[in-house]
């Protein structure tokens, strides 16, 4: 057996001259729970992409249980024992909680066989154990769509564990969760760490403190420092580049922006022209100073690049003025590409998601139409 479950050696990933990872070295032991933090653009997502085979190293190598992962397809890496959970829960909303876990445990990996074939007793016991582990036994027969955001996060973690990975990669598991849900997810990860190796990417420092024994800080594609939470919080380099950094955006503005950004991702693409106009217009909403607008655009770009589940954020944005701002920004996003090209129709996927968002916001339709008319006049 290799001394380390994961070893990353002199790793560089170059995207057209930009080094997303730069001579990064990292290793972790079997049975370790490691938390990775860092500012936006530090290379955290690329770090996970390389481990799972989604991105190939330009230089360096990744060793999993002593085996070099270079050129191995993603699905084979998954079968080798690496499981990844993305930030937004990816569960089957129309299936029950039990059926979601059945589908993952079913050796045939087939929806029809999961729904209509009676599961083997061993699989049933496995699903029962997973339900208990993720704390969803009492909701086993509810459709997953009825779960809270935090419960969906725990369900997906259970689906990941059902695949029996040796290494779990968990990306921002408590984004948008309540304090109680955050604590529940933390307790789940600590319990799983007794039998799995786990890497968690997270921004919530209180959550990091709850679960982490060792923290790795990434900055500009390299490891800045490692240590306990107390050590990294008191490290001058970390204070300067991460913990002490004050965003130009307030947390309130970020929430509004992230809801609007979810509309931009409706069709799965974000063109350069669309991105450029969106960044300009959104920065103008938050400041009239030209220099500050340019600075804000760099920050806004990070939020546009990130897929977002808007539901937990909407629950926190209850004031009418907040919701009116969401309408304005979202309508600008779906309109800007079409108006830029001289067209009159917006993207179908974005338009459908926008209409769904309007229904959930609950604003008077007369006010919504006034906001939309103002946007069209300004374009």
Buried (B, 14 or more C-beta within 10 A) or exposed (E): EEEBBBBBBEBBBBEEEEBBBBBBEBBBEBEBBBBBBBBBBBBBBBBBBBBBBEBEBBBBBBBBBEEEBEEBEEEEBBEBBBBBBBBBBEBBEEBBBBBBBBBBBBEEEEBEBBEEEEBEEEBBEBBBBBBEBBBBBEBBEBBBEEBBBBBBBBBBBBBBBBBEBBBBBBBBBBBBBBEEBBBBBBBBBEEBBEEBBBBBBBBBBEBBBBBBEBBBBBBBBBBBBBBEBEEBBEBEEBEEBBBEEEEBBEEEBBBBBBBBBBBBBBBEEBEEEBBBBBBBBBBBBBBEEEEEBEBBBEBBBEBBBBEBBBBBBBEEBEEEEBBBBBBBBBBBBBBBBBBBEEEEEBBEBBBBBBEEBBEBBEBEEEEBEEBBEEBEEEB
